[in-house]
Amino acid sequence: MDAEQLIRSLGGTGNLRGFHYAVYMVGLIEQDPVNATLVTKALYPDTARRFGVTPESVERNLRTLIHNCWTRGDRELMCQIAGTRLTGQPTNGEFLDILAAFLRRQKEF
């Protein structure tokens, strides 16, 4: 499974701009987990440059994607991926970290 498939399984769709940003950022965090601590300082600006948008739009569109997954998607699957019961919608950084950590664990097996 890759980041695109994982996000789709949570209810994310490619017609949301944040979908493509999330796929890209999850890949960066998967490669180097330290990136999970640099969401605002590094990931948003890097993603914005890559897609020709502003860091603020990356943050906003990612938040919209997460909200869509949380309210319309498979919340139970999101909790399974997180490894814990989520009592509220994850933040942008939490969402990216949860997905990247899950994908890293899958590759270990």
C-alpha positions in Angstrom: 0.0 0.0 0.0 1.2 3.5 -0.7 0.2 6.9 0.6 -2.3 7.5 -2.2 -4.1 4.2 -1.6 -4.1 4.8 2.2 -5.6 8.2 1.9 -8.3 7.0 -0.5 -9.1 4.1 1.9 -9.8 6.8 4.6 -12.2 8.6 2.3 -9.9 11.1 0.6 -10.4 11.8 -3.0 -8.1 13.2 -5.7 -10.4 16.0 -6.5 -9.4 17.7 -3.2 -6.2 19.8 -3.6 -5.0 18.7 -0.2 -5.0 15.0 -1.4 -2.0 15.5 -3.6 -0.2 17.6 -1.0 -0.8 14.9 1.6 0.6 12.2 -0.7 3.7 14.2 -1.3 4.3 15.1 2.4 3.6 11.6 3.7 6.3 10.4 1.3 8.8 12.9 2.7 8.0 11.9 6.3 8.2 8.3 5.4 11.7 8.8 4.0 12.8 10.9 7.0 10.7 10.8 10.1 12.3 14.0 11.4 10.2 15.8 8.8 7.2 15.1 11.0 8.6 17.7 13.4 9.1 20.3 10.6 5.6 20.5 9.2 5.2 24.3 9.3 8.9 25.2 8.8 9.8 22.8 6.1 7.0 20.7 4.7 4.5 23.4 3.9 7.0 25.6 2.1 8.6 22.7 0.2 5.2 21.4 -0.8 4.1 24.9 -1.8 7.1 25.3 -4.1 6.6 21.9 -5.6 3.0 22.6 -6.5 3.3 26.4 -7.2 1.0 27.6 -4.4 1.5 29.3 -1.0 2.3 27.5 2.3 -0.9 28.8 3.7 -3.0 27.1 0.9 -1.1 23.9 1.6 -2.1 24.1 5.2 -5.7 25.0 4.5 -6.2 22.4 1.8 -4.6 19.7 4.0 -7.0 20.6 6.8 -9.9 20.3 4.4 -8.8 16.8 3.3 -8.4 15.7 6.9 -11.9 17.1 7.8 -13.4 15.3 4.8 -11.7 12.0 5.9 -12.8 12.5 9.5 -16.5 13.4 8.8 -17.2 11.4 5.6 -14.6 8.7 5.6 -13.8 5.6 7.6 -13.1 6.9 11.1 -12.7 3.4 12.5 -9.9 2.6 9.9 -8.2 5.9 10.9 -8.2 4.8 14.5 -6.7 1.4 13.5 -4.0 3.1 11.5 -3.3 5.4 14.4 -3.1 2.5 16.8 -5.3 4.2 19.2 -8.9 5.6 19.6 -8.9 9.1 18.2 -11.4 11.2 20.1 -11.1 14.2 17.8 -10.0 15.1 14.3 -6.2 14.9 14.1 -4.2 18.0 13.4 -2.4 18.3 10.1 0.9 17.1 11.7 -0.7 14.3 13.5 -2.5 13.1 10.4 0.7 13.1 8.3 2.7 11.4 11.0 0.0 8.7 11.6 -0.1 7.8 7.9 3.7 7.8 7.4 4.3 5.7 10.5 1.7 3.2 9.4 3.3 2.9 5.9 6.8 2.5 7.5 5.4 -0.3 9.7 3.9 -2.0 6.7 7.2 -2.0 4.9 8.9 -3.6 7.8 6.9 -6.8 7.5 
